[in-house]
Each structure stands twice: as C-alpha cells, then as structure tokens.
Amino acid sequence: MTFEEMAEIHAACFSIGPRAWTAEELRQMADLPGAVLVPGPGGFALGRVMAEEAELLTIAVEPSARGRGVGRGCLDGFHRAAARSGARSAVLEVAADNDAARALYVEAGYTVSGQRKRYYARADGPAADALIMVCDLT
C-alpha cells in the first residue's frame, strides 16, 4: 500500500472532525524512530513505540471494508509489532462520539484512562471530547 493510497483512505475516514493526514505527513510519521506501520487489505494502523509504551496515532479502514475485521486485524498487528519492539502497553485517543472505534478498542482490551474536554473541533457542531484509552500488551 502506498502512502498516497493510505492518504485516500484516511481522507475517507476523517471527512468530519480532525483533518485527514496527507501522504507526505503519513510518510514522515512512518519514518520516525520507533514507527510501526501495519497495512491491511483496505486499511492501516500507524503508531510508534517509545520505551515500554506504544501510541496508536491513527487507524483507518476504507468505508466499503468496514465490518469485515480489517480494523481489528490492523490493530492486532500493531499490538504484535509494538510488543516485539518492547512495548508493554498501548495508548490512544479517540473521539468520544466515535462509537465504532470505541467498540473496536474495548473489544481489543482498551479501557478509558482519561478525557480531554472539547478536544476535537467539529465544523458542523460542538467540539467532541477525546477519550484516552490504554491497553496492556503483556
């Protein structure tokens, strides 16, 4: 999967809310020390490992591929790669109103550890809270 394809998928997923990342931004993130990029059929996960903690920066699945386990496969791949790199836990943030993503994360073992009020600006309404979620990788 190319960075351009990843940017197209990201744009399809983030048309409302946070701005989608460009191909160049995705490439730069993937080139950072500790970066973990897990492509899947119609989706990808991108994060990084710092010491014993992994951070999931973004996960995106083509709308037509949702509900088929693509997101879970990318997330599981991210967890495996992060653990191989020494991470003992993973952290992410998700919009509190993103029910599908929150369900995926809870199913994968994440729990809410914090909240940022009105973190995600919305062009069509009030800002959404961000939930900080953590998962044990051991």
Disulfide bonds with the S-S distance in Angstrom:
none
